Amino acid sequence: MTRIHTNHIATMTEMREPHKVLERSGGKPVAVMKNSRCVGYFVPAEATLQEEPRVATLDEVMNSIAATREQTQPVLDYLKDK
């Protein structure tokens, strides 16, 4: 079973008028269906990144790893003792 990654769906026939599909979706991505199968996604410009993503610094990455370790270590210790 294929999972559709949006709440908005359009058929291939509806894609003849893409402006209407965009209006109905409210700027969200639309799954395009053909014969009850998802054949792709129609993604409006406003649903895409408008600027370059920021790259995390090494300090931010290390802090995130440390925070994750602090949260998961008690569970790992508990499982190790079982």
C-alpha positions in Angstrom: 0.0 0.0 0.0 1.4 3.4 -1.0 1.3 6.2 1.4 0.3 9.7 0.1 2.2 12.5 1.7 -0.4 15.2 1.5 -4.1 15.8 2.2 -4.7 17.4 -1.3 -5.4 15.2 -4.3 -6.1 15.9 -7.9 -6.7 13.6 -10.9 -4.9 13.8 -14.2 -8.0 15.3 -15.7 -8.1 18.1 -13.1 -4.4 18.9 -13.9 -5.7 20.3 -17.3 -6.4 23.4 -15.2 -3.5 23.6 -12.8 -4.4 27.1 -11.5 -7.7 25.6 -10.1 -5.8 22.8 -8.4 -3.4 25.4 -6.9 -6.3 27.5 -5.6 -8.0 24.6 -4.1 -4.9 23.3 -2.3 -4.2 26.6 -0.6 -0.5 26.6 -1.6 0.1 23.0 -0.3 1.5 20.1 -2.3 -1.0 18.0 -4.3 -0.8 14.3 -5.0 -1.6 13.6 -8.7 -3.6 10.4 -9.1 -4.2 8.3 -12.2 -6.3 5.1 -12.0 -6.3 5.4 -8.2 -2.5 5.4 -8.0 -0.3 8.3 -7.1 1.9 9.2 -10.1 3.6 12.3 -8.6 3.2 15.5 -6.7 2.4 19.0 -7.9 4.3 21.4 -5.6 3.4 25.1 -5.7 6.3 27.6 -5.6 5.2 28.9 -2.1 5.5 25.3 -0.7 9.2 25.2 -1.6 12.2 26.7 0.2 12.4 30.4 -0.6 16.0 30.8 0.6 19.0 28.6 1.0 18.9 26.4 4.0 21.4 27.3 6.8 24.2 24.8 7.5 24.6 23.9 11.2 27.9 24.7 12.8 30.0 21.9 14.4 29.1 23.2 17.8 25.4 23.0 17.1 25.7 19.4 15.8 27.8 18.4 18.9 25.3 20.0 21.3 22.4 18.2 19.6 24.2 14.9 19.9 25.0 15.5 23.5 21.3 16.4 24.2 20.1 13.3 22.4 22.5 11.2 24.4 21.3 12.7 27.7 17.7 11.9 26.8 18.3 8.3 25.6 21.1 7.1 28.0 18.7 6.3 30.8 16.6 4.1 28.5 19.8 2.4 27.2 21.0 1.8 30.7 17.6 0.3 31.7 17.6 -2.0 28.7 21.2 -3.1 29.4 20.3 -4.1 32.9 17.4 -6.4 31.7 
